[in-house]
Amino acid sequence: MSADLHCRPLRGPEHRIASDTAATRLASLPGWALVEDGVAILRTFRFSDYYRTLAFVNAIAFIAHREDHHPDLSVHYDRCVVRYSTHDVGGLSDNDFICAAKVSRLADDAAA
């Protein structure tokens, strides 16, 4: 999925992505892993201090607001764990991969 795409409202199991398809899509998202028997994708982003971690979290919040697709976040001093799954479809959807690509691009830009 491209970070240039945008999320759209998805409801119902017909929008759920199968685990094998999800695994194939993950090939274009380095660092992300399929978890919880294919129901979610997850990645840990590491930072040198709390300030940088929170700046990253705030940028994710902006993406989530703009796309109306919200991850589960676990925030620590030097890292943020980002987990995407679409509750309204009961697993993974295109929106999860779109947002994961956006968050990955954000991290790449921050590291540059």
N, C-alpha and C positions, 0 to 999 in steps of 0.2 A: 504494500500500500504506500502511496505517496503522501508525504507531509503537506503537499499542496491541495489535497482533497479536503472536503468538509463533511462533517457528520450530518446525518439526517435522522429524523425520528424513526425508530424501528421497534416494533412490538410483535410478539408472537414467535413461536418456535421455528417458523419457516425462514426466519432471518438468522438462525443459529448456524455457525460455521462448524463443520465436522473437525474432529481432532487431526485427521490426516491433512486436511486443507490448511488448518492452522499451523501445523508443523512446517508445511511448505512455505507459508507466508513468513514464518519466523526467520527463514534463511536470509531475508532482506533486512532484518532487524537485529543486528549483532547485540549480544548481551541480554536479550529478552529470552525468557524460558516459558514453556507451556507447563502450567501447574494445575493441581487439583483435578487430575484426570481430564485435562483438556477444557476445563471450564473457565480458566483465566490465564492471563500472561503476566509476567512479573519481571522486574529488573531493579537492581540496586545501583544507585548512583552515589559515588563517594566524593567528598569534599574535604578541604583542609581545615575548615572550621565551621562553627555554627552559623555565622553570618552568611557565608556562601551557601550553606545548606538551605537556610530560610529564604534567601533570594531566589534560589531555584524553585522552592516550594511555591513562592508567590507567583513566579512566572507560570508554573503549572496551573495554579488557580486561575490565572487569566485565560490560558488555553481552555481549561474546563468550562469556564463561564462562556467564552465565545463560541465553543462547539456544543455547549449544553450536553456534555458527556463528562462524567466525573469519576476519577479514579479513587481507589482506596490508597491512602498514603500512610506510611509509618515513618515518622520523622525522628531522627537522632542527631546527636552533636555533629557527626562527620559523615552522615549518609541519609539518604531518603530511599525508601523502598516503595516503588510504584506498582500497583496492581490494577489491571483493567479486566473487566467482565461486564456484560450487559445484562442487568437483572431482568429487563423486560423481554428478553429472548431466552433466558435460562442458560446462558453460556456466552460464548464469544460471538461478536458480530463484526462487520466491517468497521464500525465506529471505534472499536478497541484498537484495531491495527492502524487506523488513521491517526488516532491520538498518540499511540505509542511512537509512530514515526515523527510526529510533531515534537514530542518530549525528547526523543533521541536527537533530533536536529537542534533543539534548544541546548542540550548538553554538549553537543559537538561545537556549537557556536561559543558556548561559555569557556570551553577548553582552548579555543583558538587564541 
